[in-house]
Amino acid sequence: MNLLLVYLFNLLLLGGTTWWLYRQEWAQRLRPYFWSALGLKLAFALGFAVFRYTLAGHSDTHVYHAAGLQLLEYAQQDTTGYLKLLLFNQFGNEALRTSLPFTEHPDFTNSFYFIKLLSMLNLATAGQYYLNNLYLSLFSFLGGAYAVAVLARVLPKYKVAAVVAFLFFPSVELWSSGVMKEPVMFGSMCWVIGMALAFAHGYRISVWSWLLLPLQLYVFIRIKLFYAALLLPLLLAYVLVQRLKVYFRPLHLLRVQLLLLLLLLLALAGVAVLVVMWQKSIFNPDFILWNLESNYTSLLHRSQHAPHINLGNLEPTLPSMLLNYPEAALSSMYRPFIGESWKPLYLLSALENLLLLLLTGMAIASAFRKGAGIKIELLHVVLLVFILVMAGVTGLSTPNFGTLSRYRLVYLPFLVYLLLQNVYAQRLLQRLRLS
């Protein structure tokens, strides 16, 4: 009976939250796609729960769920101790620390932070995995839908491209669902991007959106600090250029915008260098390179039985990283190819990558077609830079295609969004009556 009440309460809360989201001004720009996109998201969420948690073998989602349940039990036994752990990472006893995963460096690991978030969610769901799955997937949908709504206003011609890329593309839907870190990363990142674009272009932003921004920003930084370190300077520079464009007429020219963007990024890089020199013990660039190479080597040893990225003798040095960057970035975006493995999941991933290759070919052909190219905006450049950097970073650190298909969620919807803007893809969307 108690379990029935838990489900009834949470399903009513989820339904009420969804209806409230639909009533928001920005959500009206997603018509007629809102309910179908949400339905697809929930279908992927439930499919994830059934397959990854109930039917498949032991994986990260089992580890997170078990640790979240352990912290829920601790909260029920010692509320004060739980709050100290939640806020200050103070463990009540050593036995608790050793029994929980990812506690070696609790102040820095994003996995332990996610477990704490999950434990707070467990307070409402009584630790029910399927309910947690729905909440995290709805959070992901909120961020993605908000980003699409703003993109549809910035570049209305490509509204359907944004809808398809963020709300319907298969692997984006899959990996932004479930009890994992990725839905939290995706939802918070997309919300921050949407807010930055809305502010940059002077759109009206509701009070509750402003109130939600600090939380979303904090969550994004804690879940994926390295992603945030790359994306936030780009967004800040873009916002400054767009706001200054209102006051300085020369900034209406793209080449002037690009020049100012470059100067701002160089200034931000200079500030970052000064911070590194001042606090080298905390912000050590050598550690970043070592961490990339360490992750690559560790995953490579576990990937010999399956198709993977083989970069040869990757070293934790800048020249080695730059030398291997092109292969890492291209492999991250377009591999595995069909034929590299006939296992079902690899084959599905290869078919999706074939679609990406076809879209890339269409985009290149469109660029050389006289009078049919898209008008390049500063936003296109910013997104392209982010895609290329993140494709290289994920490829350099993650040779295993199974893991990589999840990690590339950070840039994949933006890649699909840009590729769908070519004239041939736009005509195809029109023939399919999607635009």
N, C-alpha and C positions, 0 to 999 in steps of 0.2 A: 504493500500500500504506500509506504514512504517513497519507494522508487517511482511509483506511478505519479505521485505528487511532484517529485523532482522533475520528471519529464514534462508534466503538464505545465508547471510554472515556467520552465525554461523555454518550452516551445511557444508559449504565449508571449514571453519576453522577446524571443527571436522574431516572432511574427509582428509584434508591435514595433520593434526597432526597424524592421524591414519596411513597414508601411510608413513610418516616420521619415525614413530615408527617401522613399519614393515621393513624398510630399515636398521635399526640398526643391528650391528653385533650380539648382544646377541639375538635378535629376530629370527635370522636364526636358532637357536637351537630349536625353538618351532615348526618348520615345522614337520609334516603337520597339526598341531593343531591350528595355530594362528588364522586363519579366522573363523573357526568353534567356537572356544572359544570366540572370540570377538562377533560373531553373537549371541551366547547364552547370553553373558553379556548384550548386547543391548536389547535382547528380555526380559530378566528379568527386565531391567531398565524400559522399556515401560510398562510391566505388572505391576510393582510396581506403576508407575505413575497412570495408569488407575484404579487399584484396591484400593491402599492405599489413593490416593489423590482425585480421581474423584468419586468412588463408595462407599468406606467405610466411616465410621463416622469420626468425628474430632479426630486427633491424633497429635503426635509430629511434623510430617512433615508439617502439616497445620500451626502450631505455628511458626516453623522456616521460612516457606515461607512468612507468613504475616509480621513477624518482618523484614525479608530481604527486603521486598517491602517498609516498612516504612523507613528503612535506605536509600534505593535508593531515595525515595522522599526527604528525608532530604539532601542527597548529591546534588540533583538538586537545592534545595533552598538555601543551605548554604555550599558551598564547603569547606571553611576554617573550619567551625565547624565540618563537617563530618570528615575531616582529623585529627582534634584534637581528636575526638571520636575514630577514627580508630587506631591511634598511641598511644594515652595517656589515653584513656577511660575518657576523659573530656567531660561532657555533657553540651551542650549549655544552657539548662534550665532544671528545675526540672520536668516540664511537659513531656519532652522527656524521662527522666529517668523512670518516673512512668508508662509511656505508653508502654515501651518495656519490654519484659520478661527477667528473669535471670539477672537483673541489681543490685541485692542487694549487690553482691560482684563481680563486673565486672572484677577485676584483676585476679580472681581465677577460675571463672566458665568456664568450657569448652563449655557449651551451648551458652553463649554469644559470646565467641570467634568464634564459628561456624557461628553464625548469622552475624558477621562482615565479615567472609570469604564469606558467601553467598551474602552479600550486594555488595562486590567487583565483584563477578561473575555476579550479576545483572546489573552492568554497561555495560557489553558486551551483555547480553541476554535480556536487557530491562525487566527483571523480569519474563521471561517466564519459568514456572515451568518445562515443558517438556525438554527445552534446558538445564536448570540447572541439571536436572536428567541425561541427557546424558553426560555432562561434568564431573560430580562427578563419574559416573559409569566408564567413560574412565580413570579417574585418578586412581580409584581402580584397574582397569584392568592393567594399566601400572605397578603398584607396584607388583601385583600378578604375572604377566607374567615375570617380571624381576627376582623375587625370584625363579620362576620355572626354568628359563634359567640358573641361577647360580647353583641351586641344581642339575640340569641335568648334569652339568659339574663336580661338586664335587662327586656325586654318579651316574654316567651314567647308571648303571644297573637299577636304579629306576626312570628313567626319566618319564615314563608313570604314575607311582604312584604320582609324583609331579603334573603332568598335571591334573590328575583326581581330586586330593585333592584341588588344588588351583583354577582351572579354570572350573571344571565341576560339582563339588559336589553341590547338590541342595541348601541347606541352606546357604552354603558359597556364592553361586551366588546371592541368594535372598537378604541377609543382607549386602552384599557389593555393593548393588545398591541403587539408590534412593537419595532423598534429606534428608539425615540423617547424623549423625556424623560418623557412622560406616564405610561407604565407604572411608572417609578421613582417619580414623584411619587405616583401612586395607591397603590402598594404601601406606601410608607413612611408616607404620611398615614393610611391605614386602620389600619396597625399601631399608630401612635401613638394614634389615637382609641380603638382596642380596648383598649390598655393603660391609657389614662386612665379609661375606663369601668370596667374590671375593678378598678382600684385604688380608684376612687370608691365602688364598691359593696361593697368588701371581699372580692372573690373571690380565691381562691387563684391565685397567679401562679407559674409554674415558674421555676427559676433561669435556664434558658437564655433565657426570655422577657425577664427583667430584663437579662441580658447583651446581648441583641440590641437593647434599647431605645435606648441611646445612639447606636448606629450608625444606626438608623432615624431617630431625631430629627435627627441631623447631616445625613443625606442629604436629608431633607425640607426642612430649612432651606436647604441649599445649592442644591437643585434649584428650589425655589419659595419664596424668602424672603418675598415679599409675602403669599402664601397663609398661610405659617406665622405671620406677624405678626398676622394676623386670627384664625386658628384657635386658636393656643396660649393667648392670654389667656382666651378663652371656655372652653377645656378646664380651665384652671387654676382659674377661678372656679367652674366646675361641680364639680370635685373637692373644693374647699374647702367648698362648700355641703353636698355629700353626706356628707363626713366629719364635719362639725359637726352634721349632723342626728342623728347617733347620740347626741350628748351634750345637745342642746337640744331639748326636746319641741316648742316653738313652730314649729321648722323643719319639722315634719311637714305644716304647712299650705303650700299652693302659693304663696299670696300673700306669705307671709313669706320663702319661698325666693327668689321673684322679687325682692323688695326687697333681700335680702342679695346676690343675684347682681348687681343693678344697682349697689349700693354698692361691691362688689369690682371691678367693671369700671370704675367711675369712679375708684377708687383706682389701678388699673393704668394707666388713661389719664393720671392725674396724674403718675405716675412716668414715663410715656412722654414727656409734655410737658417735664418737668424734664430728661430725657436729651437731648431735641431742643434745648432752650435751652442746655444745657451743651456739646453736640457738634453745633452746627447745621451745621458744615461737612460732617459725615458724614451726619447724619440731617436732611435739609432737606425739610420738607413741601412747599415750593414745587417742588422737584425731582420729587416724586412726582406732583403735579398736572401738571407740564409733561410728565412721561414718559407719563402716561395720554393726554393730548391729542396728544402726538407720535406715539404708537403708533396712535391712532385716525386721525389725518390721513394718516400713511404708508400704512396699509392701505386707507383710503378711496380714495386715488388709484389703487390697484391693483384696486379692487372695482367699478368702474363698469360692467364688462361682465356682472356677475352681481348677483342680489338682495343687498341689504346694508342695514345700519342707517344711516339718514341723520338725524343729530341737528342738522342745520343748522350754525350757527356755534358749535361747541363751543370754549370757551376754557379755558385752564389756571388757572381760578379756582374757589374753592369754591362760590360762588353758581351759576356755570354748570354745574358738575358736579351739584349738587343739583337744579337745574331740569331737567336732562336724565336724571336717574336713573330716574324711573318708566318712561319709554319704553325706556331702555337695558336695564333689568332684565326687563321684560315681553318685549321682543324677544329677549333672550338665552334666556329660558325657552321661548318658544312659536313663534318664527319660525325658518326660513321657513314660510309657510303654503302649503297646496296651491294651485297656480296661479301662484306667484311665479316659478317656473322649472320646466320640464318635463325638465330634464336628470336622468338616473337617480339620481345621488347626492343632488341637492337634493330630488327627489321622495321618496326613501326617508326623508330627514330630515324632510320635511313630514309624511309619514304617521306617523312617530314623534311629532312635535309634536302632531298631531291626537289621538293617544292621550293625551298629557299633558293636552291641553285637556279631553278627555272625563273623565279621572280627576279633574281639578280641579273640573269641574262636579259630578261625583258626590260629591266631598268637601264642596263647598258645600251641596249638597242634603242630605247626611247630617248636616251640622252643624245644619241647621234642622229635622231630623226629630225629633220628640219622643221622648225616651228611647233614641235610637239613636246619640247622639254618643259619641266616644271619651273616655276619661278623660285629661285633659291632664296630662302630667307635665313636670317641669322639662326633661328631655331634649328633649321636643318643642319647647320654646321656644328652647333653645340651638341646635338644628339649624335651626329656622326663621330665626333671626337670621343664622346663617352662610349659609344659602341666599340670603336676600335681599341680604345685603352682597355676596357673591361674584357673584350674578347681575348686580347693578349694576356692579361693577368690571369684569367680563369684557365686558359690553355697552358700557360707556363706552370701553374700550380696543380693542375688536375688532369693527369693523363688518362684516367679511367673514364670511358664514355658514359657509363651508367651514372657516375657521380656528376660528371660534367653536364649532362642533360638537365640536372637539377640546378647546378650553380649558374648556368647561363641564363636563368630566369631574370637575372639582374639587367641584362641588355636585350634579350630576345624580342620582347614586344616592341621596343623602339626600332629594332632592325626590321621587323615585319612591317611596322608602320611606315617607315621610309620606303621600303621596297614596293609597297602597295600604292604609292603615289604616282608611279609612272603611267603613261597614257594607256598602255595596253592593259594593265591591271585595272585601271579605272573603267575602261570599256567592258571588261569582263564582269566587274561588279555590277555595272549597269544592266548587262544582259541577264545576270542572275537576279535582277530586280532587288539588289541590296542597296542601291543608291539612286 
